[in-house]
Amino acid sequence: MLVGGGGLLVLLGVCALIIINMTHVGADAILKAAADDYHGGSYTQAIERYKGYLDKYSSQPEASLARVRIG
């Protein structure tokens, strides 16, 4: 059984993984919605979604695609 600092370290690690997973799911949902708009011909809506994606997730690997689609 982990006691003291070891238990706290494990708990912090689990919390970090949960936050990373939640952030990635949100990023994927925004990017998918933007791509759906783009492919559906709703370019103005797609650009707004891509801009929103970049506001929150500019460090994600998919950010370059958002930048290209914005123009």
DSSP file with accessible surface (Angstrom, degrees, kcal/mol):
  #  RESIDUE AA STRUCTURE BP1 BP2  ACC     N-H-->O    O-->H-N    N-H-->O    O-->H-N    TCO  KAPPA ALPHA  PHI   PSI    X-CA   Y-CA   Z-CA
    1    1 A M              0   0  221      0, 0.0     2,-0.3     0, 0.0     6,-0.1   0.000 360.0 360.0 360.0 133.0    0.0    0.0    0.0
    2    2 A L        -     0   0  106      4,-0.1     2,-0.4     5,-0.1     0, 0.0  -0.590 360.0-165.7 -78.1 138.1    1.3    3.4   -0.9
    3    3 A V    >   -     0   0  119     -2,-0.3     3,-1.2     4,-0.0     2,-0.2  -0.957  44.3 -27.0-127.0 143.2    1.6    5.8    1.9
    4    4 A G  T 3> S+     0   0   58     -2,-0.4     4,-1.9     1,-0.3     3,-0.3  -0.344 127.6  11.2  66.4-125.8    2.0    9.6    2.0
    5    5 A G  H 3> S+     0   0   56      1,-0.2     4,-2.5     2,-0.2    -1,-0.3   0.816 125.6  58.3 -61.8 -33.6    3.8   11.2   -0.9
    6    6 A G  H <> S+     0   0   31     -3,-1.2     4,-2.1     2,-0.2    -1,-0.2   0.924 107.5  46.5 -64.8 -42.8    3.7    8.1   -3.1
    7    7 A G  H  > S+     0   0   28     -3,-0.3     4,-2.4     2,-0.2    -2,-0.2   0.905 112.5  50.5 -65.2 -39.9   -0.1    7.9   -2.9
    8    8 A L  H  X S+     0   0  101     -4,-1.9     4,-2.6     1,-0.2    -2,-0.2   0.909 108.7  52.5 -64.6 -40.3   -0.4   11.6   -3.7
    9    9 A L  H  X S+     0   0  128     -4,-2.5     4,-2.1     2,-0.2    -2,-0.2   0.920 110.0  47.7 -63.0 -43.2    1.9   11.2   -6.6
   10   10 A V  H  X S+     0   0   80     -4,-2.1     4,-2.4     2,-0.2    -1,-0.2   0.932 111.8  50.8 -63.1 -44.4   -0.2    8.4   -8.1
   11   11 A L  H  X S+     0   0  105     -4,-2.4     4,-2.4     1,-0.2    -2,-0.2   0.921 110.2  49.2 -61.1 -44.1   -3.4   10.4   -7.5
   12   12 A L  H  X S+     0   0  105     -4,-2.6     4,-2.3     1,-0.2    -1,-0.2   0.894 110.0  52.1 -63.8 -38.2   -1.9   13.5   -9.3
   13   13 A G  H  X S+     0   0   35     -4,-2.1     4,-2.2    -5,-0.2    -2,-0.2   0.923 109.8  48.1 -63.4 -43.7   -0.8   11.3  -12.2
   14   14 A V  H  X S+     0   0   72     -4,-2.4     4,-2.2     2,-0.2    -2,-0.2   0.927 111.4  50.6 -63.3 -43.7   -4.3    9.8  -12.6
   15   15 A C  H  X S+     0   0   58     -4,-2.4     4,-2.4     1,-0.2    -2,-0.2   0.912 108.9  51.9 -61.1 -41.6   -5.8   13.3  -12.5
   16   16 A A  H  X S+     0   0   49     -4,-2.3     4,-2.5     1,-0.2    -1,-0.2   0.918 109.2  49.8 -62.7 -42.7   -3.4   14.5  -15.2
   17   17 A L  H  X S+     0   0  122     -4,-2.2     4,-2.4     2,-0.2    -1,-0.2   0.898 110.2  50.6 -63.7 -40.1   -4.3   11.6  -17.4
   18   18 A I  H  X S+     0   0   92     -4,-2.2     4,-2.5     2,-0.2     5,-0.2   0.936 111.6  47.5 -63.2 -44.8   -8.0   12.4  -17.0
   19   19 A I  H  X S+     0   0  106     -4,-2.4     4,-2.4     1,-0.2     5,-0.2   0.928 112.0  49.6 -64.8 -42.8   -7.5   16.1  -17.8
   20   20 A I  H  X S+     0   0  110     -4,-2.5     4,-2.3     1,-0.2    -1,-0.2   0.927 112.2  48.4 -62.0 -43.4   -5.4   15.3  -20.9
   21   21 A N  H  X S+     0   0  102     -4,-2.4     4,-2.2     1,-0.2    -2,-0.2   0.917 111.4  49.2 -64.0 -43.5   -8.1   12.8  -22.1
   22   22 A M  H  X S+     0   0  129     -4,-2.5     4,-2.0     1,-0.2    -1,-0.2   0.907 111.9  49.3 -64.0 -40.1  -10.9   15.3  -21.6
   23   23 A T  H  X S+     0   0   56     -4,-2.4     4,-2.3    -5,-0.2    -2,-0.2   0.922 110.7  49.6 -64.7 -44.0   -9.0   18.0  -23.5
   24   24 A H  H  X S+     0   0   71     -4,-2.3     4,-2.6     2,-0.2    -2,-0.2   0.904 109.3  51.3 -65.8 -39.7   -8.2   15.7  -26.4
   25   25 A V  H  X S+     0   0   84     -4,-2.2     4,-2.2     2,-0.2    -1,-0.2   0.929 111.1  48.7 -63.9 -41.9  -11.9   14.6  -26.7
   26   26 A G  H  X S+     0   0   25     -4,-2.0     4,-2.1     1,-0.2    -2,-0.2   0.921 111.7  49.3 -63.5 -41.4  -13.0   18.2  -26.8
   27   27 A A  H  X S+     0   0    0     -4,-2.3     4,-2.5     1,-0.2     5,-0.2   0.924 110.5  50.1 -63.8 -44.1  -10.4   19.1  -29.4
   28   28 A D  H  X S+     0   0   65     -4,-2.6     4,-2.5     1,-0.2    -1,-0.2   0.894 109.5  51.4 -62.1 -40.0  -11.4   16.2  -31.6
   29   29 A A  H  X S+     0   0   60     -4,-2.2     4,-2.2     2,-0.2    -1,-0.2   0.917 111.9  45.8 -65.8 -42.8  -15.1   17.1  -31.4
   30   30 A I  H  X S+     0   0   43     -4,-2.1     4,-2.4     2,-0.2    -2,-0.2   0.934 114.1  48.8 -65.2 -44.5  -14.5   20.7  -32.4
   31   31 A L  H  X S+     0   0   22     -4,-2.5     4,-2.5     1,-0.2    -2,-0.2   0.907 111.4  49.6 -63.9 -39.5  -12.2   19.7  -35.2
   32   32 A K  H  X S+     0   0  125     -4,-2.5     4,-2.7     2,-0.2    -1,-0.2   0.920 110.5  49.6 -65.6 -43.1  -14.7   17.1  -36.5
   33   33 A A  H  X S+     0   0   24     -4,-2.2     4,-2.3     2,-0.2    -2,-0.2   0.915 112.2  48.7 -62.0 -41.8  -17.5   19.6  -36.5
   34   34 A A  H  X S+     0   0    0     -4,-2.4     4,-2.7     2,-0.2    -2,-0.2   0.923 112.1  48.5 -63.6 -43.6  -15.3   22.1  -38.4
   35   35 A A  H  X S+     0   0   21     -4,-2.5     4,-3.0     2,-0.2     5,-0.2   0.900 109.8  52.4 -64.7 -39.8  -14.4   19.5  -40.9
   36   36 A D  H  X S+     0   0   83     -4,-2.7     4,-1.6     2,-0.2     6,-0.2   0.918 111.7  46.4 -61.6 -43.8  -18.0   18.5  -41.4
   37   37 A D  H  <>S+     0   0   31     -4,-2.3     5,-2.3     2,-0.2     4,-0.4   0.932 113.1  50.1 -61.9 -45.4  -18.9   22.1  -42.1
   38   38 A Y  H ><5S+     0   0   78     -4,-2.7     3,-1.3     1,-0.2    -2,-0.2   0.941 113.5  43.6 -59.8 -49.4  -16.0   22.5  -44.5
   39   39 A H  H 3<5S+     0   0  133     -4,-3.0    -1,-0.2     1,-0.3    -2,-0.2   0.758 110.9  56.7 -70.7 -23.5  -16.9   19.4  -46.4
   40   40 A G  T 3<5S-     0   0   62     -4,-1.6    -1,-0.3    -5,-0.2    -2,-0.2   0.437 119.4-109.1 -85.3  -1.4  -20.5   20.3  -46.4
   41   41 A G  T < 5S+     0   0   38     -3,-1.3     2,-1.6    -4,-0.4     3,-0.2   0.494  81.2 128.1  89.4   3.1  -19.7   23.7  -48.0
   42   42 A S     >< +     0   0   64     -5,-2.3     4,-2.5    -6,-0.2     5,-0.2  -0.530  26.2 161.6 -89.7  71.0  -20.5   25.8  -44.9
   43   43 A Y  H  >  +     0   0  132     -2,-1.6     4,-2.8     1,-0.2    -1,-0.2   0.862  66.6  53.0 -66.1 -39.0  -17.1   27.5  -45.2
   44   44 A T  H  > S+     0   0  113     -3,-0.2     4,-2.0     2,-0.2    -1,-0.2   0.938 113.5  44.1 -62.3 -44.9  -17.9   30.5  -43.0
   45   45 A Q  H  > S+     0   0   90      2,-0.2     4,-2.2     1,-0.2    -2,-0.2   0.902 112.9  52.5 -65.1 -40.9  -19.1   28.3  -40.2
   46   46 A A  H  X S+     0   0    1     -4,-2.5     4,-2.9     1,-0.2     5,-0.2   0.926 107.6  51.5 -61.8 -43.0  -16.1   26.0  -40.7
   47   47 A I  H  X S+     0   0   52     -4,-2.8     4,-2.6     1,-0.2    -1,-0.2   0.919 109.2  50.2 -61.4 -42.4  -13.7   29.0  -40.4
   48   48 A E  H  X S+     0   0  108     -4,-2.0     4,-2.2     1,-0.2    -1,-0.2   0.912 112.3  47.3 -62.7 -40.7  -15.3   30.1  -37.1
   49   49 A R  H  X S+     0   0   93     -4,-2.2     4,-2.5     2,-0.2    -2,-0.2   0.913 111.6  50.2 -67.2 -41.8  -15.0   26.6  -35.7
   50   50 A Y  H  X S+     0   0    1     -4,-2.9     4,-2.5     2,-0.2    -2,-0.2   0.906 110.2  50.6 -63.3 -39.9  -11.4   26.3  -36.8
   51   51 A K  H  X S+     0   0   94     -4,-2.6     4,-2.1    -5,-0.2    -2,-0.2   0.919 110.4  49.5 -62.7 -41.9  -10.6   29.6  -35.2
   52   52 A G  H  X S+     0   0   27     -4,-2.2     4,-1.4     2,-0.2    -2,-0.2   0.894 109.8  52.0 -62.3 -39.5  -12.2   28.5  -32.0
   53   53 A Y  H  X S+     0   0    0     -4,-2.5     4,-3.5     1,-0.2     3,-0.4   0.940 110.4  47.7 -60.7 -46.7  -10.2   25.3  -32.2
   54   54 A L  H  X S+     0   0   29     -4,-2.5     4,-0.8     1,-0.2    -1,-0.2   0.841 105.4  59.5 -66.8 -32.4   -7.0   27.3  -32.6
   55   55 A D  H  < S+     0   0  137     -4,-2.1    -1,-0.2    -5,-0.2    -2,-0.2   0.881 121.9  24.0 -60.7 -37.0   -7.9   29.6  -29.7
   56   56 A K  H  < S+     0   0  148     -4,-1.4    -2,-0.2    -3,-0.4    -1,-0.2   0.767 135.4  27.5 -98.4 -33.2   -8.0   26.6  -27.3
   57   57 A Y  H ><  +     0   0   32     -4,-3.5     3,-2.0    -5,-0.2     6,-0.2  -0.134  64.7 138.0-129.6  39.6   -5.8   23.9  -28.9
   58   58 A S  T 3< S+     0   0   64     -4,-0.8    -1,-0.1     1,-0.3    -4,-0.1   0.712  74.6  57.4 -64.0 -17.8   -3.1   25.7  -31.0
   59   59 A S  T 3  S+     0   0  111     -3,-0.1    -1,-0.3    -5,-0.1    -2,-0.1   0.518  81.9 107.6 -91.3  -3.2   -0.4   23.3  -29.7
   60   60 A Q  S X  S-     0   0   43     -3,-2.0     3,-1.8     1,-0.1     4,-0.3  -0.385  81.0-118.6 -71.2 150.9   -2.2   20.2  -30.9
   61   61 A P  T >  S+     0   0  102      0, 0.0     3,-0.8     0, 0.0     4,-0.3   0.834 112.9  58.8 -59.5 -29.9   -0.7   18.4  -34.0
   62   62 A E  T >> S+     0   0   64      1,-0.2     4,-1.5     2,-0.1     3,-0.7   0.515  78.4  92.5 -79.3  -4.0   -3.9   19.0  -36.0
   63   63 A A  H <> S+     0   0    1     -3,-1.8     4,-2.3     1,-0.2    -1,-0.2   0.836  77.1  62.1 -60.9 -31.1   -3.7   22.8  -35.6
   64   64 A S  H <> S+     0   0   73     -3,-0.8     4,-2.2    -4,-0.3    -1,-0.2   0.893 101.2  52.0 -63.8 -37.7   -1.8   23.1  -38.8
   65   65 A L  H <> S+     0   0   67     -3,-0.7     4,-2.7    -4,-0.3    -1,-0.2   0.928 108.5  51.1 -62.6 -42.0   -4.8   21.7  -40.7
   66   66 A A  H  X S+     0   0    0     -4,-1.5     4,-1.9     1,-0.2    -2,-0.2   0.918 109.6  50.1 -61.4 -42.5   -7.0   24.3  -39.1
   67   67 A R  H  X S+     0   0  124     -4,-2.3     4,-1.7     1,-0.2    -1,-0.2   0.904 111.3  48.6 -63.6 -40.7   -4.6   27.0  -40.1
   68   68 A V  H  < S+     0   0  113     -4,-2.2    -2,-0.2     1,-0.2    -1,-0.2   0.930 110.9  49.9 -65.7 -43.4   -4.6   25.8  -43.7
   69   69 A R  H  < S+     0   0   56     -4,-2.7    -1,-0.2     1,-0.2    -2,-0.2   0.838 107.6  53.9 -67.8 -29.8   -8.4   25.5  -43.9
   70   70 A I  H  <        0   0   49     -4,-1.9    -1,-0.2    -5,-0.2    -2,-0.2   0.893 360.0 360.0 -70.0 -36.4   -8.7   29.1  -42.5
   71   71 A G     <        0   0   96     -4,-1.7    -2,-0.1    -5,-0.2    -3,-0.1   0.378 360.0 360.0 101.2 360.0   -6.5   30.3  -45.3
